[in-house]
Amino acid sequence: MRIRDFQLERFFAKYEFNVSHLLSPSDCESWTVSEIFDAARGGCDCMRNLRLSYTESRGAPALVEAVDSMYGVGRDGVVIGCPEELIFLFMNSFLEAGDEVVCISPAYQSLYELPRAIGCDVVFWSLIARDGRWRLDYDELETLLRRRPKLLVLNFPHNPTGYMPKPAEFGRIGDLAERYGITVFSDEMYRGLALSEPELPSFAGHTDAVAMSGLSKGPGLPGLRLGWIASRRHDLISSVLAMKDYTTICNPAPGEVIAEAAMRNIEALFRRNIAILRQNVDIANEFFARRSEAVEWIPPMGGTTAFPRLLTGDVMELGERAVALKSLMVLPDEVFDVKGNRFRVGMGRKNFPLALELFGELLNMGGQ
Ligand SMILES: Cc1ncc(COP(=O)(O)O)c(C=O)c1O
């Protein structure tokens, strides 16, 4: 397979571990292994005695059951795996060259790059910033779906804009997909992090949809590399499972044991991280209100990120100065294949106020 570089991941690879501060991460505050086991009230001893044999390809039965209890799709409707791997497996098992795919834009690159690499024709349904908020045109979606694409790819809460549909708009997407017979791939990595909007149901409740989520973002466990897909379309899930034999075959045993402990206490993991996120969003709202001449800020409706526009100077140049002068990583919009002089702000981690303070010092220095 020939595939273009994943621009965001290449950017993170260059800076994430070489600078002191990140303005743009998308995950929430992480945890130690002891914290996870202590919260689940079971010691870490099970790790010492863990036998490092192969594990079940679908995922540890306790994890599959925990995921099924969230979505009610049945055990055969679940596969546990690395979120990014699951996108790869689903796209490759479901799509063929020549298929048309409608994908929200901007988007996490694998959501449209994998279909493109397979030979699909990707058409974007684009978010537009207007009158102080992000908007999607739902009439435009109907026009796109009338062409009967094979797949509609969604991501709510949305990375990087923080957009969420209103419940009625969300309902309309489901109705349109059903009316035109379109399968939906719903990337729900940021589900559970609604801010100004009501929490949305998962697309896994629909008859012809696959929902993907995981432990990386809200729960704050990206180092586990574990998540899941869930669907009532057991045939689609079987195809993903069959293709997994060509990637990882099964999940790492230690990761699954930690994930089981995390899932037993998932509400508490979310509770702490949502408190950090909300506090940081308030700080960001206040910070950018004071700098409206330099940055156009749209508060996130959900998720961990926002995608403001720099009004003075060039965002690439600002990013370079941020690294050189403040050891601060600022993710530019170019890595999302859009060009609007925007950058991503990630508010999920405890140290966000410090990163924002450094960014403020950079703005105060002028020259951008
Ligand atoms: C929208 C979206 N989908 C999928 C992923 C992949 O998640 P993971 O890094 O846990 O594989 C990410 C990660 O940033 C994401 O933002």
The ligand as an SDF file (V2000), in Angstrom:
LIG
                    3D

 16 16  0  0  0  0  0  0  0  0999 V2000
  -10.3900   11.7280   15.9030 C   0  0  0  0  0  0  0  0  0  0  0  0
   -9.3440   10.7210   16.2680 C   0  0  0  0  0  0  0  0  0  0  0  0
   -9.5230    9.4580   15.9020 N   0  0  0  0  0  0  0  0  0  0  0  0
   -8.6150    8.5100   16.2000 C   0  0  0  0  0  0  0  0  0  0  0  0
   -7.4710    8.8150   16.8860 C   0  0  0  0  0  0  0  0  0  0  0  0
   -6.4620    7.7260   17.1680 C   0  0  0  0  0  0  0  0  0  0  0  0
   -6.4450    7.3900   18.5150 O   0  0  0  0  0  0  0  0  0  0  0  0
   -5.2040    6.6090   19.1320 P   0  0  0  0  0  0  0  0  0  0  0  0
   -4.0710    7.5770   19.1670 O   0  0  0  0  0  0  0  0  0  0  0  0
   -5.6470    6.2230   20.4780 O   0  0  0  0  0  0  0  0  0  0  0  0
   -4.9170    5.4370   18.2570 O   0  0  0  0  0  0  0  0  0  0  0  0
   -7.2370   10.1240   17.2840 C   0  0  0  0  0  0  0  0  0  0  0  0
   -5.9960   10.5070   17.9920 C   0  0  0  0  0  0  0  0  0  0  0  0
   -5.6410   11.6490   18.1280 O   0  0  0  0  0  0  0  0  0  0  0  0
   -8.2040   11.1090   16.9700 C   0  0  0  0  0  0  0  0  0  0  0  0
   -8.0470   12.4060   17.3200 O   0  0  0  0  0  0  0  0  0  0  0  0
  1  2  1  0
  2  3  1  0
  2 15  2  0
  3  4  2  0
  4  5  1  0
  5  6  1  0
  5 12  2  0
  6  7  1  0
  7  8  1  0
  8  9  2  0
  8 10  1  0
  8 11  1  0
 12 13  1  0
 12 15  1  0
 13 14  2  0
 15 16  1  0
M  END
$$$$
